[in-house]
Amino acid sequence: MSIFNLRQKELIRLLIAENDFKPIKYYSGFLKVSDKTLSKDINFIENYLKNKNIEITRKTGSGIQIKIANHQKIDLLNDINANLGAVDPLSIKNRRIETLKLLLTKSNQNTSIQKLADTYYVSKASIANDLKFIEDWLQSYDITLNRSVEGTKINGSEVNIRKAIASITNELLNDTSDSLDEGSISRLDSQTIKGLSKIFDIDLVLYIEKLLIDLEKTLEYTIGDPYFINLLTHILICIKRVSEGNQIQGQNNSSFMFLSTDDLLSESAAKLALKIYEKCKININDSEIYYIYQYLVSCGVGQRLLGNSLVIKKDQEVNYIDITTSLIKMVSDILTFDLTKDPLLHDGLILHIRPMLNRLKYNIQIKNPLLKEIEERFTELLSICQIVVHLITLKYNLNSISIDEIGYLVTYFQAAIERGISYKKVIVVCHSGYGTSQLLTTRLRRAFPQWQIGDVISERKLSTINLDDIDFIISTVHLTIKEKPYMLVSALLNEKDIKNIKSILIEDSFENTKQDLQLENLEKLISAADIYINTEDAFIINDLEHNNGQKLLFYNVGFGKEIQILLAGNSNVKQFAIQIMNNTEDGNCIKFYILNHDYEHVKNIVVEIYHLYEAKNEMNYLLECTRTIDVQRFFNEKLRTMG
């Protein structure tokens, strides 16, 4: 069906609501557009209504009127309400996304502020603000807005335009409004189908999905959902851009010959191109096939086929096994919780890190749909992984790794931590009847299958039992026991109880591994000249840059609101500074500036900063310091204690 813009939909509603002839000026005044613009809209609507035996009649001196039966009114209103091409006029975000989509997908065509204002039924000033926002957004993809007398269009490389389209597609995939029912015949959920259908033809979406499912069967490899959607999206973008005459160029023959290193994968990419030709009648050139191949490799397809070969980065061999080992070791050092002996963590990370390195190599970005939840639930672990990953990129000379990628790594570590605390000898204290007690222990065994659960006993009997071999107590009644940790739960053990148990067990396990606070590296680095109290960030950074003799690029990550670490791995010298902020409305904060490219040294400093963060009393003392000498005295005292 034809796609109406918002103004045209509103005009149809106004025509249906009127029983008499009304002049065009009546409608143009109501819709705040010119008579000329409205006349074009009427012609467009008339062409659509012809197929429905509905007409707009004109009467000289009186105006226009729609001739429509009552049953036709309902059908027409349903048609325009079902029109998914229009945007909620009240949603600035949606309007900007739609404008971005137009500029990116029609990159060879000019548009104008007036045309966009007419399309979205807003003022030209609103569109001008939208274009300023869009111009800023496009900068991160190296794309510019080109304004001329012919209109406005974008200017950028084909690869960057496709990356921007992929980002917009992800925005649409996250739209949780209306859903379509195609999800019942698709591996994709209805929300994803709906988002993709806003840019791509739904039949083509389902066709490419089937091709990828067939590919999985051929390779005997199941692509994870986020990677599946990422691969699907980029193939759809490829088809759309090529069909409009926009091919990727510049992949030379030597680059394409790289495909021969894995015959099955290169053959799979070529077969996909052939199937696309059969469906869409567009030719996919060698550069485009290589582009598809990059996405296949970067979503993990073919790991079983590629064996233990190395990933090439900047003419150096980077071994993903070494990277995995370094990652696990450093997270373990910071947490003082040994994860190096967990084979599931090691093997799982290897399977993830290898395609991740390929994504870095080909500059392919993925979105993590769980990121927001990870940020909320595992804030501290996410911060640790951010620092560790940043240091590893410096050590192995890798490109920057996105927060979406890091979020996936957090899930592996969180699972390993929970495995590490899962084996416990437990007793259950319960005053309910036998049936309820058995239900509770059954649910405990299901939630914690590695637990060794002893008898269910009463509170009175608890005082007669030797608890030396018991790690943990689960109770449905309040206890006064201090010898062992316990958790009060409901007799039916709900999901909140299970989360609370996991949380307290993790904290207890970390408490058992904590050592006396040692700040040897920090103490050696801190001098009076490097301590700042309630000083502006810009002033400190200017000082550091002046002393360093170069512009510094800081990577900033925080442990909660109280501690921030600013790493400058591009520094030519080793330098360290500490800032105490305790006169702000946002709460007290300690900032550590680390200028150093020595991986091991920085790792040791970060470990000590994290342990300071964990030692709340010591950190609270530092946060209250208002004199340089007090900060120095704190670290000197720690050094003497260690001595």
Buried (B, 14 or more C-beta within 10 A) or exposed (E): EEEBBBBBBBBBBBBBEBEEBBBBEBBBEEBEBBEEBBEEBBEBBBEBBEEEEBEBEEEEEEBBBBEBEEEBBEEBBEBBEEBEEBBEBEEBEBBBBBBBBBBBBEBEEBBBBEBBBBBBBBEEEBBEBBBEBBBEBBEEBBBEBEBEEEBBBBEBBBBBBBBBBBBBBBBBBEBEEEBBEBBEEBBBBBBBBBBBBBBBBBEBBBBBBEBBBBBBEEBEBEBBEBBBBBBBBBBBBBBBBBEBEBBBEEBEEEEBEBBEEBEEBBEBBBBBBEBBEEBBEBEBBBBBBBBBBBBBBBBBBBBEEBEEEBBEBEEEEBBBBBBBBBBBBBBBBBBBBEBEEBEEBBEBBBBBBBBBBBBBBBEBBBBBBBBEEBBEEBBEBBBBBBBBBBBBBBBBEBEEBBBBBBBBBBBBBBBBBBBBBEEBEBBBBBEBEEEBBEBBBEBBBEBBEEBBBBEBBEBEEBEEEEBEEBBBBBBBEEBEBEEBBBBBBEBEBEEEBBEBBBEBBBEBBBEEEEEEBBBBBBBEBBEEEBBBBEBEBEEBBEBBBEEBEEEBEBBEBBBEEBBBBBBBBBBEEBBBBBBBBBEEEEEBBBBBBBBBBEBEBBBBBBBBBBBBBBBEEBBEEBBEBEEBEBBBEBBEEBBEEEE
